[in-house]
Amino acid sequence: MMKKVLKFGGTSVGTVERIQHVAKIIKKEYDLGNEIIVVVSAMAGQTNNLIKLSQSIADDFNKRELDVLLSSGEQVTCALLTGALMKINIKAQSWLNWQIPILTEGEHANSRIVNMNVTKINNYVKKGVAVVPGFQGISKDGEITTIGRGGSDASAVVFAKLLNADSCEIYTDVDGVFSTDPNKIPVAKKIDRISYEEMLELSSVGAKVMQSSAVQTAMIYDIPLQVRSTFTDRKGTKIFDQQNIDYSKSVTGVAYSKDDAKITLIGVEDKPGIAANIFEPLNKAQINVDMVIQNVSSDQKTTDISFTIKRDDLLKTKKILSDNKKIEYKNITHNDRVAKVSIVGAGMVSTPGITYKMFRALADVDINILAISTSEIKLSVIIDEEETLNAVKKLHTIFELD
């Protein structure tokens, strides 16, 4: 007998028929004698609909009330799935975040789970299936909080840790983790086994199948993950520790994101502390800065500083920069039609020429590189958004992933 956390995403529970199908998957695991904790997302599209409702009231809808509103999506799924389990004679019960409780810290819309009362759940799973909401919790002050879009993955992994589960299985609408987006690149192939490190890098640069914070938590606490399809019986992808890294492949996958923007400050005075003065207020505003490029002028007195941020933060970032009295510059430009394309692979550490190979491949199809970022097992570039699929296809072929 095993204790398992099963997480079902929004597409898996997107309709009543799909919820009934999920109930049958859970029944199979339960009939094997396993103790089952189910973590659910809101039904597909429900969170977006709730956000639109809030925006119809006000563009700057209060964050506290937004968390109250958005948390209702998972509540609906919990009740419907529990009802579906009861219908097929499985003993089941749902809990809301405050009934357990799931304890969080941090600000509204961006909190994180720090603990939960495991007693109720541990006692119940000895006799039935526990159904709990992802994406949310309750603060020490009794406030409902949410943990960011895609946060149900993170919820499931944290629950697996706190409940001392044997495994955590993430059910989604694809068969597992692929070498790139199979919906856009049909020749993408499924990866059977991948390391935490590689999965973390892929998630952080645009792969949608797993939330990066969930992978990071699993890596820290060595929680085995499996990504599998709700709609087929095919083997999924297992995500393990570093012993499972395949160093024989130079590149494991190609990921991309289209939610970036590039800002350039032209003619910034080149002196110690200027970069800190630029980025300190952005940090205080919780704006995530990704790639940074600095080009010193020939007179070595001024410099141009470019960096990338999430596109949604563009207007906010420009205002912060224009209000910043600690910096002087001649002009500010931006490009909100860029994309980030990345290659990831543990074998990059020991394989020479990967950087040249990537740059040459992009040059061969006339794609200009606007910015570059590297880590031990990742190489990312910023390019024009309209060239995204051309770049991904070329890199996928060049690194023999087709």
Phi, psi and omega in degrees: 000138180236155170258121186237141168257122178247121181249131180242123182281179186300320179291329180292332182241029188288340178221168177298321180296320179291324177297320177295324176294318177300321178301323179291323176298315180297320180300320179300315180292320182293320180293342176280357178093009181280151171273125191240126169245123181254129176248130184238152170265174170290155177302145184309129178087346185293317180297318178297321179296320180293322177297317178299321177299317180295321181290335176289339175274310182198141177294329179252050182306136184306130185295324178298312181290330177296319177297319177300317181293309186293327181295343180290338181299313179291329178300318178299313181297317180305312183293315181295317181293319178298318176298320179294323177293317178299323181300328180257026171067034172255127177291126184208155176210142176257153175231143170271167187301323184280344180279340182280308347271163172261114187267134181232165170220158182110179186278165177301143179073357180209042180271178176220149181282129180245339180191171173203155176279109187274349188300309182301314183293313181299322179291321185287322186291353174286344182230348181196182182268129177264128180245121185230154182276140169272178167077001190205170176190200181222136184280173178297340179268006179083015180269137174290132180229156174241161189245025174095157182300139182078009187289350179295329175300312180297320178302312183300317182293318178296318178299319179300321178292308186292329180269001179056046180285157179279333179203163178227119183246126182257111180266133183217195183261010175235165186285352182158204177271130181249164181294338169196186183293110183291341178287333181258328183238094186300338181275004176299145181240150181286140177264122183284321182221138180213149181279159175306316186298314180293318180295322179297316179295317179298318180295321185288340183249015170130345178295124190272352191288335179220140176284135186298322180295329177292318179295319180299316178297317179299321180293317181299318186256009176053054178261115179297133179245150171223126177258125182214165184273140173287337193252356175225167178260011182291153177299141180268208177247130177263133181246117188233189180280185189298337180297343183262008178292134177262100183281353181287337179262128179290321181231131180266323183201164176238124181238160178209157175219147181240030182243028182254160172220151181244130178243139177232127171263118185259134175073040177280138178299128184271096179209160181302137175093351184293321180296320178297320180294329178288314191268344180301310180294332176293321177297316180296331178273006178059039174264122183278120177262131184258265183278142178229130178231134179235127178242113181278137180288168183295332179277356177059021178255334179232164182215154171255129180242120177247146175206160180247149179220175172288141185301325180296339182265006188297306182298319179298318181294316180298322179294317179298318180294319181291333179272354185282110182278353183273352182233150175232140179206160183280322184201160175230132178235161177213158176223110181257021176236054178240163177226153176254125178241132187225146168249142182226138176180136179296330182291349178297333181299321187249006182249113180286153172088005182296316181299311179300316183299318179293313182295321179294320179299317180290322179296323181296337177249023173058041177257123182273137179266126183261337179198157184223142175217141182225154166220185182302319186237023180213143174224119183241146175227151171259131180224174174297137185302322184294345180264005188303303184295324176301316181294314182298315180300315182296313181292323179299321180284313184302322182265021170056047179255352181296000000 
